[in-house]
Amino acid sequence: MVQNYALVASGVVANTIIWDGDTENWQPPDGQVVVLIPSDAGPVSIGWKCDGSAFTLPEL
């Protein structure tokens, strides 16, 4: 099943992807981790902060 994920580098969303979670066919780029975007998180975008599970808007 494909779901929405965030590519996170240094606590900041670098990109969002739709992915099936298959790590044998794809791995995140070096220095980035993949974090599942929960359905109740809202529209997570590039630049948002991520603590490993929760997403917050960046400070303006």
Distance bins in CASP14 RR format, pairs under 12 A and 6 or more apart:
PFRMAT RR
TARGET T0000
AUTHOR 0000-0000-0000
RMODE 2
METHOD distances of the structure
MODEL  1
1 18 0 0 0 0 0 1 0 0 0 0 0
1 19 0 0 0 0 0 1 0 0 0 0 0
1 20 1 0 0 1 0 0 0 0 0 0 0
1 21 0 0 0 0 1 0 0 0 0 0 0
1 22 0 0 0 0 0 1 0 0 0 0 0
1 36 0 0 0 0 0 1 0 0 0 0 0
2 17 0 0 0 0 1 0 0 0 0 0 0
2 18 1 0 1 0 0 0 0 0 0 0 0
2 19 1 0 0 1 0 0 0 0 0 0 0
2 20 1 0 1 0 0 0 0 0 0 0 0
2 21 0 0 0 0 1 0 0 0 0 0 0
2 22 0 0 0 0 1 0 0 0 0 0 0
2 36 0 0 0 0 0 1 0 0 0 0 0
3 16 0 0 0 0 0 1 0 0 0 0 0
3 17 0 0 0 0 1 0 0 0 0 0 0
3 18 1 0 0 1 0 0 0 0 0 0 0
3 19 1 0 0 1 0 0 0 0 0 0 0
3 20 1 0 0 1 0 0 0 0 0 0 0
3 21 1 0 0 1 0 0 0 0 0 0 0
3 22 0 0 0 0 0 1 0 0 0 0 0
3 34 0 0 0 0 0 1 0 0 0 0 0
3 35 0 0 0 0 0 1 0 0 0 0 0
3 36 1 0 0 1 0 0 0 0 0 0 0
3 37 1 0 0 1 0 0 0 0 0 0 0
3 38 0 0 0 0 1 0 0 0 0 0 0
3 39 0 0 0 0 1 0 0 0 0 0 0
3 41 0 0 0 0 0 1 0 0 0 0 0
4 13 0 0 0 0 0 1 0 0 0 0 0
4 15 0 0 0 0 0 1 0 0 0 0 0
4 16 1 0 0 1 0 0 0 0 0 0 0
4 17 1 0 0 1 0 0 0 0 0 0 0
4 18 1 0 1 0 0 0 0 0 0 0 0
4 19 0 0 0 0 1 0 0 0 0 0 0
4 20 0 0 0 0 0 1 0 0 0 0 0
4 21 0 0 0 0 0 1 0 0 0 0 0
4 34 0 0 0 0 0 1 0 0 0 0 0
4 35 0 0 0 0 0 1 0 0 0 0 0
4 36 1 0 0 1 0 0 0 0 0 0 0
4 37 1 0 1 0 0 0 0 0 0 0 0
4 38 0 0 0 0 1 0 0 0 0 0 0
4 39 0 0 0 0 1 0 0 0 0 0 0
4 40 0 0 0 0 0 1 0 0 0 0 0
4 41 0 0 0 0 1 0 0 0 0 0 0
4 42 0 0 0 0 1 0 0 0 0 0 0
4 43 0 0 0 0 1 0 0 0 0 0 0
4 44 1 0 0 1 0 0 0 0 0 0 0
4 45 0 0 0 0 0 1 0 0 0 0 0
4 55 0 0 0 0 0 1 0 0 0 0 0
5 13 0 0 0 0 0 1 0 0 0 0 0
5 14 0 0 0 0 0 1 0 0 0 0 0
5 15 0 0 0 0 1 0 0 0 0 0 0
5 16 1 0 0 1 0 0 0 0 0 0 0
5 17 1 0 1 0 0 0 0 0 0 0 0
5 18 1 0 0 1 0 0 0 0 0 0 0
5 19 1 0 1 0 0 0 0 0 0 0 0
5 20 0 0 0 0 1 0 0 0 0 0 0
5 21 1 0 0 1 0 0 0 0 0 0 0
5 22 0 0 0 0 0 1 0 0 0 0 0
5 23 0 0 0 0 0 1 0 0 0 0 0
5 26 0 0 0 0 0 1 0 0 0 0 0
5 28 0 0 0 0 1 0 0 0 0 0 0
5 32 0 0 0 0 0 1 0 0 0 0 0
5 33 0 0 0 0 1 0 0 0 0 0 0
5 34 1 0 1 0 0 0 0 0 0 0 0
5 35 1 0 0 1 0 0 0 0 0 0 0
5 36 1 0 1 0 0 0 0 0 0 0 0
5 37 1 0 0 1 0 0 0 0 0 0 0
5 38 0 0 0 0 0 1 0 0 0 0 0
5 41 0 0 0 0 0 1 0 0 0 0 0
5 44 0 0 0 0 1 0 0 0 0 0 0
5 50 0 0 0 0 0 1 0 0 0 0 0
5 52 0 0 0 0 0 1 0 0 0 0 0
5 55 0 0 0 0 0 1 0 0 0 0 0
6 12 0 0 0 0 1 0 0 0 0 0 0
6 13 1 0 1 0 0 0 0 0 0 0 0
6 14 0 0 0 0 1 0 0 0 0 0 0
6 15 1 0 0 1 0 0 0 0 0 0 0
6 16 1 0 1 0 0 0 0 0 0 0 0
6 17 1 0 0 1 0 0 0 0 0 0 0
6 18 0 0 0 0 0 1 0 0 0 0 0
6 19 0 0 0 0 0 1 0 0 0 0 0
6 28 0 0 0 0 0 1 0 0 0 0 0
6 32 0 0 0 0 1 0 0 0 0 0 0
6 33 0 0 0 0 1 0 0 0 0 0 0
6 34 1 0 0 1 0 0 0 0 0 0 0
6 35 1 0 1 0 0 0 0 0 0 0 0
6 36 0 0 0 0 1 0 0 0 0 0 0
6 37 1 0 1 0 0 0 0 0 0 0 0
6 38 0 0 0 0 0 1 0 0 0 0 0
6 41 0 0 0 0 1 0 0 0 0 0 0
6 42 0 0 0 0 0 1 0 0 0 0 0
6 43 0 0 0 0 0 1 0 0 0 0 0
6 44 1 0 1 0 0 0 0 0 0 0 0
6 45 0 0 0 0 1 0 0 0 0 0 0
6 46 0 0 0 0 1 0 0 0 0 0 0
6 47 0 0 0 0 1 0 0 0 0 0 0
6 48 1 0 0 1 0 0 0 0 0 0 0
6 49 0 0 0 0 0 1 0 0 0 0 0
6 50 1 0 0 1 0 0 0 0 0 0 0
6 51 0 0 0 0 0 1 0 0 0 0 0
6 52 0 0 0 0 1 0 0 0 0 0 0
6 53 0 0 0 0 0 1 0 0 0 0 0
6 54 0 0 0 0 0 1 0 0 0 0 0
6 55 1 0 0 1 0 0 0 0 0 0 0
7 13 1 0 0 1 0 0 0 0 0 0 0
7 14 1 0 1 0 0 0 0 0 0 0 0
7 15 1 0 1 0 0 0 0 0 0 0 0
7 16 1 0 0 1 0 0 0 0 0 0 0
7 17 1 0 0 1 0 0 0 0 0 0 0
7 18 0 0 0 0 0 1 0 0 0 0 0
7 19 0 0 0 0 1 0 0 0 0 0 0
7 26 0 0 0 0 0 1 0 0 0 0 0
7 27 0 0 0 0 0 1 0 0 0 0 0
7 28 1 0 1 0 0 0 0 0 0 0 0
7 29 1 0 0 1 0 0 0 0 0 0 0
7 30 0 0 0 0 0 1 0 0 0 0 0
7 31 0 0 0 0 1 0 0 0 0 0 0
7 32 1 0 1 0 0 0 0 0 0 0 0
7 33 1 0 0 1 0 0 0 0 0 0 0
7 34 1 0 0 1 0 0 0 0 0 0 0
7 35 0 0 0 0 1 0 0 0 0 0 0
7 36 0 0 0 0 0 1 0 0 0 0 0
7 37 0 0 0 0 0 1 0 0 0 0 0
7 44 0 0 0 0 0 1 0 0 0 0 0
7 46 0 0 0 0 1 0 0 0 0 0 0
7 47 0 0 0 0 0 1 0 0 0 0 0
7 48 0 0 0 0 0 1 0 0 0 0 0
7 50 0 0 0 0 1 0 0 0 0 0 0
8 14 1 0 0 1 0 0 0 0 0 0 0
8 15 0 0 0 0 1 0 0 0 0 0 0
8 16 0 0 0 0 0 1 0 0 0 0 0
8 17 0 0 0 0 0 1 0 0 0 0 0
8 28 0 0 0 0 1 0 0 0 0 0 0
8 29 0 0 0 0 0 1 0 0 0 0 0
8 31 0 0 0 0 1 0 0 0 0 0 0
8 32 1 0 0 1 0 0 0 0 0 0 0
8 33 1 0 1 0 0 0 0 0 0 0 0
8 34 1 0 0 1 0 0 0 0 0 0 0
8 35 1 0 1 0 0 0 0 0 0 0 0
8 36 0 0 0 0 0 1 0 0 0 0 0
8 37 0 0 0 0 0 1 0 0 0 0 0
8 44 0 0 0 0 0 1 0 0 0 0 0
8 46 0 0 0 0 0 1 0 0 0 0 0
8 47 0 0 0 0 1 0 0 0 0 0 0
8 48 0 0 0 0 1 0 0 0 0 0 0
8 49 0 0 0 0 1 0 0 0 0 0 0
8 50 1 0 1 0 0 0 0 0 0 0 0
8 51 0 0 0 0 1 0 0 0 0 0 0
8 52 1 0 0 1 0 0 0 0 0 0 0
8 53 0 0 0 0 0 1 0 0 0 0 0
8 54 0 0 0 0 0 1 0 0 0 0 0
8 55 0 0 0 0 1 0 0 0 0 0 0
9 15 0 0 0 0 1 0 0 0 0 0 0
9 28 0 0 0 0 1 0 0 0 0 0 0
9 29 0 0 0 0 1 0 0 0 0 0 0
9 30 0 0 0 0 1 0 0 0 0 0 0
9 31 1 0 1 0 0 0 0 0 0 0 0
9 32 1 0 1 0 0 0 0 0 0 0 0
9 33 1 0 0 1 0 0 0 0 0 0 0
9 34 0 0 0 0 0 1 0 0 0 0 0
9 35 0 0 0 0 0 1 0 0 0 0 0
9 46 0 0 0 0 0 1 0 0 0 0 0
9 47 0 0 0 0 0 1 0 0 0 0 0
9 49 0 0 0 0 0 1 0 0 0 0 0
9 50 0 0 0 0 1 0 0 0 0 0 0
9 52 0 0 0 0 0 1 0 0 0 0 0
10 31 0 0 0 0 1 0 0 0 0 0 0
10 32 0 0 0 0 1 0 0 0 0 0 0
10 33 0 0 0 0 0 1 0 0 0 0 0
10 47 0 0 0 0 0 1 0 0 0 0 0
10 49 0 0 0 0 1 0 0 0 0 0 0
10 50 0 0 0 0 1 0 0 0 0 0 0
10 51 0 0 0 0 0 1 0 0 0 0 0
10 52 0 0 0 0 0 1 0 0 0 0 0
11 31 0 0 0 0 0 1 0 0 0 0 0
11 32 0 0 0 0 1 0 0 0 0 0 0
11 33 0 0 0 0 1 0 0 0 0 0 0
11 35 0 0 0 0 1 0 0 0 0 0 0
11 47 0 0 0 0 1 0 0 0 0 0 0
11 48 0 0 0 0 1 0 0 0 0 0 0
11 49 1 0 0 1 0 0 0 0 0 0 0
11 50 1 0 1 0 0 0 0 0 0 0 0
11 51 1 0 0 1 0 0 0 0 0 0 0
11 52 1 0 0 1 0 0 0 0 0 0 0
11 53 0 0 0 0 0 1 0 0 0 0 0
11 54 0 0 0 0 0 1 0 0 0 0 0
11 55 0 0 0 0 0 1 0 0 0 0 0
11 56 0 0 0 0 0 1 0 0 0 0 0
11 58 0 0 0 0 0 1 0 0 0 0 0
12 31 0 0 0 0 0 1 0 0 0 0 0
12 32 0 0 0 0 0 1 0 0 0 0 0
12 33 0 0 0 0 0 1 0 0 0 0 0
12 35 0 0 0 0 0 1 0 0 0 0 0
12 44 0 0 0 0 0 1 0 0 0 0 0
12 45 0 0 0 0 0 1 0 0 0 0 0
12 46 0 0 0 0 1 0 0 0 0 0 0
12 47 1 0 1 0 0 0 0 0 0 0 0
12 48 1 0 0 1 0 0 0 0 0 0 0
12 49 1 0 0 1 0 0 0 0 0 0 0
12 50 1 0 0 1 0 0 0 0 0 0 0
12 51 0 0 0 0 0 1 0 0 0 0 0
12 52 0 0 0 0 0 1 0 0 0 0 0
12 55 0 0 0 0 0 1 0 0 0 0 0
12 56 0 0 0 0 0 1 0 0 0 0 0
12 57 0 0 0 0 0 1 0 0 0 0 0
12 58 1 0 0 1 0 0 0 0 0 0 0
12 59 0 0 0 0 0 1 0 0 0 0 0
13 32 0 0 0 0 1 0 0 0 0 0 0
13 33 0 0 0 0 0 1 0 0 0 0 0
13 34 0 0 0 0 0 1 0 0 0 0 0
13 35 0 0 0 0 1 0 0 0 0 0 0
13 37 0 0 0 0 1 0 0 0 0 0 0
13 41 0 0 0 0 0 1 0 0 0 0 0
13 43 0 0 0 0 0 1 0 0 0 0 0
13 44 1 0 0 1 0 0 0 0 0 0 0
13 45 1 0 0 1 0 0 0 0 0 0 0
13 46 1 0 1 0 0 0 0 0 0 0 0
13 47 1 0 1 0 0 0 0 0 0 0 0
13 48 1 0 1 0 0 0 0 0 0 0 0
13 49 1 0 0 1 0 0 0 0 0 0 0
13 50 1 0 1 0 0 0 0 0 0 0 0
13 51 0 0 0 0 0 1 0 0 0 0 0
13 52 0 0 0 0 0 1 0 0 0 0 0
13 54 0 0 0 0 0 1 0 0 0 0 0
13 55 1 0 0 1 0 0 0 0 0 0 0
13 56 0 0 0 0 0 1 0 0 0 0 0
13 57 0 0 0 0 0 1 0 0 0 0 0
13 58 0 0 0 0 1 0 0 0 0 0 0
14 28 0 0 0 0 1 0 0 0 0 0 0
14 29 0 0 0 0 1 0 0 0 0 0 0
14 30 0 0 0 0 0 1 0 0 0 0 0
14 31 0 0 0 0 1 0 0 0 0 0 0
14 32 1 0 1 0 0 0 0 0 0 0 0
14 33 0 0 0 0 1 0 0 0 0 0 0
14 34 0 0 0 0 0 1 0 0 0 0 0
14 35 0 0 0 0 0 1 0 0 0 0 0
14 44 0 0 0 0 0 1 0 0 0 0 0
14 45 0 0 0 0 0 1 0 0 0 0 0
14 46 1 0 0 1 0 0 0 0 0 0 0
14 47 1 0 0 1 0 0 0 0 0 0 0
14 48 0 0 0 0 0 1 0 0 0 0 0
14 49 0 0 0 0 0 1 0 0 0 0 0
14 50 0 0 0 0 1 0 0 0 0 0 0
15 28 0 0 0 0 1 0 0 0 0 0 0
15 29 0 0 0 0 1 0 0 0 0 0 0
15 32 0 0 0 0 1 0 0 0 0 0 0
15 33 0 0 0 0 0 1 0 0 0 0 0
15 34 0 0 0 0 0 1 0 0 0 0 0
15 35 0 0 0 0 0 1 0 0 0 0 0
15 37 0 0 0 0 0 1 0 0 0 0 0
15 44 0 0 0 0 0 1 0 0 0 0 0
15 45 0 0 0 0 1 0 0 0 0 0 0
15 46 1 0 0 1 0 0 0 0 0 0 0
15 47 0 0 0 0 1 0 0 0 0 0 0
15 48 0 0 0 0 0 1 0 0 0 0 0
15 50 0 0 0 0 0 1 0 0 0 0 0
16 32 0 0 0 0 0 1 0 0 0 0 0
16 34 0 0 0 0 0 1 0 0 0 0 0
16 35 0 0 0 0 0 1 0 0 0 0 0
16 36 0 0 0 0 0 1 0 0 0 0 0
16 37 1 0 0 1 0 0 0 0 0 0 0
16 41 0 0 0 0 0 1 0 0 0 0 0
16 42 0 0 0 0 0 1 0 0 0 0 0
16 43 0 0 0 0 1 0 0 0 0 0 0
16 44 1 0 0 1 0 0 0 0 0 0 0
16 45 1 0 0 1 0 0 0 0 0 0 0
16 46 1 0 0 1 0 0 0 0 0 0 0
16 47 0 0 0 0 0 1 0 0 0 0 0
16 48 0 0 0 0 1 0 0 0 0 0 0
16 50 0 0 0 0 0 1 0 0 0 0 0
16 55 0 0 0 0 0 1 0 0 0 0 0
17 26 0 0 0 0 1 0 0 0 0 0 0
17 28 0 0 0 0 1 0 0 0 0 0 0
17 29 0 0 0 0 0 1 0 0 0 0 0
17 32 0 0 0 0 0 1 0 0 0 0 0
17 34 1 0 0 1 0 0 0 0 0 0 0
17 35 0 0 0 0 0 1 0 0 0 0 0
17 36 0 0 0 0 0 1 0 0 0 0 0
17 37 0 0 0 0 1 0 0 0 0 0 0
17 44 0 0 0 0 0 1 0 0 0 0 0
17 46 0 0 0 0 0 1 0 0 0 0 0
18 26 0 0 0 0 0 1 0 0 0 0 0
18 34 0 0 0 0 0 1 0 0 0 0 0
18 36 0 0 0 0 0 1 0 0 0 0 0
18 37 0 0 0 0 1 0 0 0 0 0 0
19 25 0 0 0 0 1 0 0 0 0 0 0
19 26 1 0 0 1 0 0 0 0 0 0 0
19 27 0 0 0 0 0 1 0 0 0 0 0
19 28 0 0 0 0 1 0 0 0 0 0 0
19 34 1 0 0 1 0 0 0 0 0 0 0
19 35 0 0 0 0 0 1 0 0 0 0 0
19 36 0 0 0 0 1 0 0 0 0 0 0
19 37 0 0 0 0 0 1 0 0 0 0 0
20 26 0 0 0 0 1 0 0 0 0 0 0
20 34 0 0 0 0 0 1 0 0 0 0 0
20 36 0 0 0 0 0 1 0 0 0 0 0
21 27 0 0 0 0 0 1 0 0 0 0 0
21 28 0 0 0 0 0 1 0 0 0 0 0
21 34 1 0 0 1 0 0 0 0 0 0 0
21 35 0 0 0 0 0 1 0 0 0 0 0
21 36 0 0 0 0 1 0 0 0 0 0 0
22 34 0 0 0 0 0 1 0 0 0 0 0
23 33 0 0 0 0 0 1 0 0 0 0 0
23 34 0 0 0 0 1 0 0 0 0 0 0
26 34 0 0 0 0 1 0 0 0 0 0 0
27 33 0 0 0 0 0 1 0 0 0 0 0
27 34 0 0 0 0 1 0 0 0 0 0 0
28 34 1 0 1 0 0 0 0 0 0 0 0
28 35 0 0 0 0 1 0 0 0 0 0 0
32 50 0 0 0 0 0 1 0 0 0 0 0
33 50 0 0 0 0 1 0 0 0 0 0 0
33 51 0 0 0 0 0 1 0 0 0 0 0
33 52 1 0 0 1 0 0 0 0 0 0 0
33 53 0 0 0 0 0 1 0 0 0 0 0
34 50 0 0 0 0 0 1 0 0 0 0 0
34 52 0 0 0 0 0 1 0 0 0 0 0
35 41 0 0 0 0 1 0 0 0 0 0 0
35 44 0 0 0 0 1 0 0 0 0 0 0
35 48 0 0 0 0 0 1 0 0 0 0 0
35 49 0 0 0 0 0 1 0 0 0 0 0
35 50 1 0 1 0 0 0 0 0 0 0 0
35 51 0 0 0 0 1 0 0 0 0 0 0
35 52 1 0 1 0 0 0 0 0 0 0 0
35 53 1 0 0 1 0 0 0 0 0 0 0
35 54 0 0 0 0 1 0 0 0 0 0 0
35 55 0 0 0 0 1 0 0 0 0 0 0
36 44 0 0 0 0 0 1 0 0 0 0 0
36 50 0 0 0 0 0 1 0 0 0 0 0
36 52 0 0 0 0 1 0 0 0 0 0 0
36 53 0 0 0 0 1 0 0 0 0 0 0
36 54 0 0 0 0 0 1 0 0 0 0 0
36 55 0 0 0 0 0 1 0 0 0 0 0
37 43 0 0 0 0 1 0 0 0 0 0 0
37 44 1 0 1 0 0 0 0 0 0 0 0
37 45 0 0 0 0 0 1 0 0 0 0 0
37 48 0 0 0 0 1 0 0 0 0 0 0
37 50 0 0 0 0 1 0 0 0 0 0 0
37 52 0 0 0 0 0 1 0 0 0 0 0
37 53 0 0 0 0 0 1 0 0 0 0 0
37 54 0 0 0 0 0 1 0 0 0 0 0
37 55 1 0 0 1 0 0 0 0 0 0 0
38 44 0 0 0 0 1 0 0 0 0 0 0
38 50 0 0 0 0 0 1 0 0 0 0 0
38 52 0 0 0 0 0 1 0 0 0 0 0
38 53 0 0 0 0 1 0 0 0 0 0 0
38 54 0 0 0 0 1 0 0 0 0 0 0
38 55 0 0 0 0 1 0 0 0 0 0 0
40 54 0 0 0 0 0 1 0 0 0 0 0
40 55 0 0 0 0 0 1 0 0 0 0 0
41 48 0 0 0 0 1 0 0 0 0 0 0
41 50 0 0 0 0 1 0 0 0 0 0 0
41 52 0 0 0 0 0 1 0 0 0 0 0
41 53 0 0 0 0 1 0 0 0 0 0 0
41 54 1 0 0 1 0 0 0 0 0 0 0
41 55 1 0 1 0 0 0 0 0 0 0 0
41 56 0 0 0 0 1 0 0 0 0 0 0
41 57 0 0 0 0 0 1 0 0 0 0 0
42 48 0 0 0 0 0 1 0 0 0 0 0
42 54 0 0 0 0 0 1 0 0 0 0 0
42 55 0 0 0 0 1 0 0 0 0 0 0
42 56 0 0 0 0 0 1 0 0 0 0 0
42 57 0 0 0 0 0 1 0 0 0 0 0
43 55 0 0 0 0 1 0 0 0 0 0 0
43 57 0 0 0 0 0 1 0 0 0 0 0
44 50 0 0 0 0 1 0 0 0 0 0 0
44 54 0 0 0 0 0 1 0 0 0 0 0
44 55 1 0 1 0 0 0 0 0 0 0 0
44 56 0 0 0 0 1 0 0 0 0 0 0
44 57 0 0 0 0 1 0 0 0 0 0 0
44 58 0 0 0 0 0 1 0 0 0 0 0
45 55 0 0 0 0 1 0 0 0 0 0 0
45 56 0 0 0 0 0 1 0 0 0 0 0
45 57 0 0 0 0 1 0 0 0 0 0 0
45 58 0 0 0 0 1 0 0 0 0 0 0
46 55 0 0 0 0 0 1 0 0 0 0 0
46 57 0 0 0 0 0 1 0 0 0 0 0
46 58 0 0 0 0 1 0 0 0 0 0 0
47 55 0 0 0 0 1 0 0 0 0 0 0
47 56 0 0 0 0 0 1 0 0 0 0 0
47 57 0 0 0 0 1 0 0 0 0 0 0
47 58 1 0 1 0 0 0 0 0 0 0 0
47 59 0 0 0 0 0 1 0 0 0 0 0
47 60 0 0 0 0 0 1 0 0 0 0 0
48 54 0 0 0 0 0 1 0 0 0 0 0
48 55 1 0 1 0 0 0 0 0 0 0 0
48 56 1 0 0 1 0 0 0 0 0 0 0
48 57 1 0 0 1 0 0 0 0 0 0 0
48 58 1 0 0 1 0 0 0 0 0 0 0
48 59 0 0 0 0 0 1 0 0 0 0 0
49 55 1 0 0 1 0 0 0 0 0 0 0
49 56 1 0 1 0 0 0 0 0 0 0 0
49 57 1 0 0 1 0 0 0 0 0 0 0
49 58 1 0 1 0 0 0 0 0 0 0 0
49 59 0 0 0 0 1 0 0 0 0 0 0
50 56 1 0 0 1 0 0 0 0 0 0 0
50 57 0 0 0 0 0 1 0 0 0 0 0
50 58 0 0 0 0 0 1 0 0 0 0 0
END
